[in-house]
């Protein structure tokens, strides 16, 4: 029944019915020992963006697909409490921007979360100024979150680190707002990151053990079109995931604990 449902959706969302085994393609350098989010550029081939979680002072990192040529970029005036996510999305006039989420809240005490938006550049200087900053408040009190993604229509989504998790959305043009509840999702574990496919019809959620892909109409999210578990090679603390261009492959990354921090790639092997 699951396969039939996936095949039925293939014409709409290019659903992959069978994923290949994860392959080790690179290593994060020591600067990214607490890597907690990853994004893949659509404008500049062979480029990844990363963030560390709590303890890093308002910086994102640029590497190639193998994790080499690491370049830190500081964000002027950004002093996050717990940066946990990074995503790419449109930001008007055909521009592409990085959306960097200071959304972590392990003790669930923060009154607001914050997202800073930085224009994607071919050559980044050592320091950049954000083009916008967003203060976000949950309607039902604080939540811990590590997952942020931007839909092709510009809507920003945050998924809480709970089981089951709560999906919320925000309007990208509002600097201060209350998040809107969307739905509850069960990814089989606590979500550590997520990504939205290029066509906006699939949501990929990473947990500490696996990845789960949901077929979803974000305008009318319930019921889900399908739910597919993708068994990935376990990494020590996997906390970053992103689709590659075309959304028929994805990469995921981990913090550096005892072992080196690998970059893994998973490709579609079916329809």
C-alpha positions in Angstrom: 0.0 0.0 0.0 2.9 2.4 0.8 4.5 1.7 -2.5 1.3 2.2 -4.4 0.8 5.5 -2.6 4.3 6.7 -3.4 4.0 5.8 -7.1 0.7 7.6 -7.2 2.4 10.8 -6.0 5.5 10.4 -8.2 4.0 12.5 -11.0 3.4 15.4 -8.6 6.5 15.5 -6.4 9.1 13.3 -8.0 8.9 10.9 -5.1 11.8 8.4 -4.6 10.5 4.9 -3.9 13.9 3.5 -3.0 16.9 5.3 -1.5 20.5 4.0 -1.8 22.8 3.5 1.1 24.5 6.6 2.5 28.0 7.3 1.2 30.8 9.2 3.1 31.8 12.1 0.8 33.7 14.5 3.2 34.7 15.6 6.6 33.9 18.7 8.6 37.0 20.6 9.9 37.6 21.3 13.6 36.0 24.7 13.4 32.7 22.8 13.0 33.0 20.5 16.0 29.4 21.3 17.0 27.8 21.4 13.6 24.1 21.6 13.9 22.8 22.6 10.5 23.6 22.4 6.8 22.3 24.0 3.7 23.2 23.4 0.0 23.6 26.3 -2.4 21.5 26.4 -5.6 23.4 29.4 -7.0 27.0 28.3 -6.5 27.9 24.7 -7.3 29.7 22.5 -4.8 29.0 24.8 -1.9 27.7 24.0 1.6 26.8 26.3 4.5 27.0 25.2 8.2 26.3 26.5 11.7 27.5 25.4 15.1 25.1 25.2 18.0 25.4 27.0 21.4 28.7 28.6 22.2 29.5 29.9 18.7 29.3 33.7 18.4 27.0 34.6 15.5 29.0 32.9 12.7 28.2 30.7 9.8 30.7 28.7 7.7 31.2 28.1 4.0 32.8 24.9 2.7 32.9 22.8 -0.5 30.9 19.6 -0.7 33.8 17.6 0.8 34.0 19.9 3.8 37.2 21.6 2.8 38.1 25.3 2.2 36.3 26.2 5.5 35.6 29.9 5.7 33.9 31.5 8.8 31.6 34.5 8.2 30.5 36.6 11.2 27.1 38.3 11.3 27.3 41.9 12.6 25.3 42.4 15.7 24.1 38.8 16.0 24.7 37.3 19.4 22.6 34.1 19.5 21.8 32.0 22.5 21.6 28.7 20.7 21.9 28.6 16.9 20.6 25.3 15.7 19.6 25.6 12.0 20.4 27.1 8.7 18.3 27.1 5.5 18.3 28.7 2.1 15.3 30.5 0.5 14.2 33.4 -1.7 14.2 36.8 -0.2 12.8 39.1 -2.9 13.9 40.4 -6.2 15.3 37.1 -7.3 17.8 37.0 -4.4 18.7 33.9 -2.4 19.3 34.2 1.3 20.5 32.2 4.3 18.0 31.9 7.1 19.9 31.2 10.3 17.8 30.0 13.3 18.6 30.9 16.9 15.8 28.5 17.9 17.4 26.2 20.4 15.9 26.2 23.9 16.9 23.1 25.9 15.2 24.3 29.1 12.2 25.7 27.3 12.5 29.1 28.9 13.0 31.6 26.1 10.2 34.1 25.4 11.3 34.4 21.8 13.3 32.7 19.1 15.2 34.6 16.4 16.0 34.2 12.7 18.5 36.4 10.9 18.5 36.6 7.1 21.7 37.1 5.2 21.9 37.5 1.4 23.8 34.7 -0.4 26.9 36.1 -2.1 29.4 34.7 -4.5 32.3 36.0 -2.3 31.5 36.6 1.4 33.7 39.1 3.3 34.8 38.2 6.8 31.7 39.9 8.3 28.3 40.7 6.8 25.2 42.5 8.0 21.8 40.8 8.0 19.2 42.2 5.7 16.5 41.3 8.2 16.0 39.9 11.7 12.8 38.2 13.0 11.6 37.7 16.5 9.2 34.8 16.9 7.0 33.7 19.7 5.1 30.4 20.0 1.4 30.7 20.7 1.4 28.1 23.5 4.7 28.8 25.3 8.4 28.0 24.7 9.5 25.0 22.7 13.0 23.6 21.9 13.7 23.3 18.2 16.6 22.5 15.9 14.7 22.3 12.5 14.1 25.2 10.2 13.2 25.2 6.5 12.0 27.7 3.9 9.2 26.8 1.5 9.6 27.9 -2.2 6.6 30.3 -1.5 8.7 32.1 1.2 7.0 30.7 4.2 9.3 29.7 7.0 8.7 26.5 9.0 10.0 25.4 12.4 9.7 21.9 13.7 10.0 21.4 17.5 12.4 18.8 19.0 9.6 16.7 20.5 8.1 13.3 19.9 5.6 13.8 18.3 6.9 17.2 17.0 4.9 20.3 16.4 5.2 22.1 13.0 4.8 25.9 13.0 5.0 28.5 10.3 6.0 32.2 10.0 5.6 34.9 7.4 8.9 35.9 6.0 8.0 39.7 5.7 7.1 40.2 9.4 9.9 41.1 11.8 8.0 40.3 15.0 5.1 37.7 15.1 3.4 34.8 16.8 4.1 31.5 15.0 1.1 29.7 13.5 0.5 26.0 14.3 0.4 23.8 11.3 0.2 20.2 12.4 1.8 17.4 14.6 4.3 15.1 13.0 5.7 11.8 14.2 9.2 11.2 12.8 9.8 8.2 15.1 12.3 10.2 17.2 13.1 13.8 18.1 13.8 15.9 15.0 17.3 17.4 14.7 16.9 19.1 11.3 14.6 19.3 8.3 14.5 20.3 4.6 11.8 21.1 2.1 12.1 19.8 -1.5 12.6 22.2 -4.4 9.1 21.7 -5.6 7.6 22.3 -2.1 5.8 18.9 -1.9 8.1 16.9 0.4 9.4 17.4 3.9 12.6 15.6 5.0 13.1 15.2 8.7 16.3 14.0 10.3 16.4 12.4 13.8 19.3 10.9 15.7 18.7 7.5 14.1 16.9 7.9 10.7 15.5 10.3 8.2 11.7 10.4 7.4 10.2 11.9 4.2 6.7 13.2 4.3 4.6 13.9 1.2 2.7 17.1 2.2 0.6 19.8 0.6 1.6 22.7 2.8 -1.6 24.6 1.9 -3.7 21.7 3.2 -1.2 19.6 5.2 -3.6 17.1 6.6 -3.9 14.3 5.8 -0.3 13.6 4.7 0.2 12.1 1.3 2.7 9.5 2.5 5.3 8.9 5.2 8.5 7.0 4.3 11.4 6.1 6.7 14.8 6.3 5.1 17.3 4.2 7.1 20.6 6.1 7.0 24.1 5.2 8.3 24.1 6.2 11.9 26.5 9.0 12.9 27.4 10.0 16.4 25.1 13.0 16.7 23.6 13.8 13.3 22.0 17.2 13.4 22.0 18.6 9.8 20.2 17.6 6.7 19.6 19.3 3.3 18.3 18.2 -0.1 20.7 18.7 -3.0 19.4 20.6 -6.1 16.6 18.6 -7.7 15.8 17.0 -4.3 16.7 13.5 -5.6 19.6 13.3 -3.2 20.4 14.7 0.2 23.3 15.2 2.6 23.4 15.0 6.4 26.1 15.9 8.9 27.0 15.3 12.5 28.7 17.0 15.5 32.3 15.9 16.2 32.4 13.9 19.4 34.8 10.9 19.6 35.0 10.3 15.9 35.5 12.7 12.9 32.5 14.6 11.7 31.4 13.1 8.4 29.4 14.5 5.5 27.1 11.8 4.1 25.2 11.7 0.8 22.1 9.6 0.0 20.9 9.3 -3.6 17.6 8.1 -5.0 17.9 4.6 -6.4 14.3 4.1 -7.6 11.6 6.0 -9.4 
